[in-house]
């Protein structure tokens, strides 16, 4: 009889343990035990108070910790508390961390201080909230033109123009009640600020999933468009816009830095380039964010480098020759040509430079990002972001120029290219294996890949071609 009682007790104990184990496992599958945070009221004046309580379904003993970026709690470690608002208007996120026998759970509630709570979530919270965690970024942002976007409208008498406010303030959209500038026209929502690009941040709370981080050109293009400032339209016509479309790019570590926006930005920040495999399939071509830093005006034009010459030269360069006897084939050597470097230079030959690199201010951008203001109906602005050179850039110094063949430089370089092509094409199989052939071929491709036909640096291009013609003679 005693053995039976013990056996029954053991079975009951086992079943109880099994049931508790199942209950524990189910809780781990859905560890959140916070049903709702109650705020009474949810909109208060500056310095006002809110009574906060929480409805929970705890597993075992629960502990509580209330948090807010500003304001104070009567008891931050209880299931109910009173929050006293700061003396600053805004939408404040109150969070509650509940820790029970299963894990840690977080719930939030928004409190409006001298503002209303928007009907639609996520909603805009304003730059002041971003500054609490990202002061280093907002400090540099204050020096950008974006941070003075409303002032720009005021200066031209358009501060009340709803067509302009959509791009000069945060969240100005009268089709949705999400706490944007059209509902709350206050300073924390003025100008082009964090949420203009990253989206409404009421659900951010330190989680990346709560904001947008995108390298899509349309992040900038949503405002930088139309005939007054057609940046996005012109960029879409450029080769930059299709730089990531080439099939080999996202599988080649050597290509990603100069073809993929995410990789180039990473390089400018860290000096190292991500591996192609680490970028995944969600990649963007070289675009606005690649060249411009929306957070900083440290460099002219908010460029990521101190000058356009350095920025463009990071990719538009072939690099130095590794093997003088077998130099291979150069790749986009525009910066090298302009600066008269890294062509294959023969001993005993003098290589000179044309004055463009010395006299053209801001080199690349002066000719390839030539801007022209809006001229009225039928005469749209030009931003230069097709990156095609404009003749008006030449006529500043060459007022009589009617095309890019100023003083016949392109005609002469084209003739030398044709002459060297003819000699190389006439080479025998044995000729094409010689060092002289490989060197001449390199210089031919160097001048052709530069694509300016002498405009960038006529003297250097001419010397490279002439010395190659003199050094190689087909049998």
QUIBEL-V99800 format. One record per backbone hydrogen bond with DSSP energy under -1.0 kcal/mol. CO is the residue of the C=O (numbers start at 0). NH is the residue of the N-H. If there is no record, write none. Layout:
co = <CO | CO>
nh = <NH | NH>
This chain:
co = <0 | 1 | 2 | 3 | 4 | 5 | 6 | 7 | 8 | 9 | 10 | 11 | 12 | 13 | 14 | 15 | 16 | 17 | 18 | 19 | 20 | 21 | 22 | 23 | 24 | 25 | 32 | 35 | 37 | 39 | 41 | 43 | 44 | 47 | 49 | 50 | 51 | 52 | 54 | 54 | 58 | 62 | 64 | 66 | 71 | 75 | 80 | 81 | 82 | 83 | 85 | 85 | 89 | 91 | 93 | 94 | 95 | 96 | 97 | 98 | 102 | 104 | 106 | 108 | 110 | 111 | 112 | 122 | 125 | 126 | 129 | 129 | 133 | 134 | 135 | 136 | 137 | 139 | 140 | 144 | 145 | 145 | 147 | 148 | 149 | 150 | 152 | 153 | 157 | 160 | 160 | 161 | 163 | 164 | 169 | 170 | 172 | 175 | 176 | 177 | 179 | 179 | 183 | 185 | 186 | 187 | 188 | 192 | 193 | 193 | 194 | 197 | 200 | 203 | 206 | 207 | 215 | 216 | 217 | 219 | 219 | 222 | 223 | 225 | 226 | 228 | 229 | 230 | 231 | 233 | 234 | 238 | 239 | 241 | 245 | 247 | 248 | 251 | 251 | 255 | 259 | 260 | 261 | 262 | 263 | 264 | 265 | 266 | 275 | 280 | 283 | 286 | 287 | 290 | 292 | 298 | 299 | 301 | 306 | 307 | 308 | 310 | 311 | 311 | 314 | 315 | 332 | 333 | 334 | 335 | 336 | 345 | 354 | 354 | 355 | 359 | 361 | 362 | 363 | 364 | 366 | 371 | 375 | 378 | 381 | 383 | 389 | 390 | 390 | 393 | 393 | 397 | 403 | 404 | 405 | 407 | 408 | 409 | 410 | 411 | 412 | 413 | 414 | 415 | 416 | 417 | 418 | 419 | 420 | 421 | 423 | 427 | 430 | 433 | 434 | 435 | 436 | 437 | 438 | 439 | 440 | 441 | 442 | 443 | 444 | 445 | 451 | 456 | 457 | 458 | 459 | 460 | 461 | 462 | 463 | 464 | 465 | 466 | 467>
nh = <4 | 5 | 6 | 7 | 8 | 9 | 10 | 11 | 12 | 13 | 14 | 15 | 16 | 17 | 18 | 19 | 20 | 21 | 22 | 23 | 24 | 25 | 26 | 27 | 28 | 29 | 56 | 54 | 52 | 50 | 111 | 113 | 47 | 84 | 82 | 39 | 80 | 37 | 34 | 35 | 100 | 98 | 96 | 94 | 83 | 65 | 51 | 73 | 49 | 71 | 46 | 87 | 112 | 110 | 108 | 66 | 106 | 64 | 104 | 62 | 99 | 97 | 95 | 93 | 91 | 43 | 89 | 201 | 129 | 130 | 132 | 133 | 137 | 138 | 139 | 140 | 141 | 142 | 143 | 147 | 148 | 191 | 151 | 152 | 153 | 154 | 157 | 156 | 160 | 163 | 164 | 165 | 166 | 168 | 180 | 172 | 175 | 177 | 119 | 123 | 182 | 183 | 185 | 188 | 189 | 126 | 169 | 195 | 196 | 197 | 198 | 211 | 203 | 206 | 209 | 210 | 218 | 220 | 221 | 222 | 223 | 224 | 231 | 228 | 380 | 230 | 233 | 234 | 235 | 236 | 237 | 241 | 242 | 244 | 248 | 250 | 251 | 254 | 255 | 259 | 263 | 264 | 265 | 266 | 267 | 268 | 269 | 270 | 278 | 282 | 260 | 290 | 291 | 303 | 295 | 301 | 302 | 292 | 310 | 311 | 312 | 313 | 314 | 315 | 316 | 334 | 336 | 337 | 338 | 340 | 339 | 348 | 357 | 358 | 359 | 362 | 364 | 366 | 367 | 368 | 389 | 381 | 378 | 374 | 371 | 386 | 392 | 393 | 394 | 396 | 397 | 400 | 405 | 407 | 408 | 411 | 412 | 413 | 414 | 415 | 416 | 417 | 418 | 419 | 420 | 421 | 422 | 423 | 424 | 425 | 426 | 431 | 433 | 437 | 438 | 439 | 440 | 441 | 442 | 443 | 444 | 445 | 446 | 447 | 448 | 449 | 454 | 460 | 461 | 462 | 463 | 464 | 465 | 466 | 467 | 468 | 469 | 470 | 471>
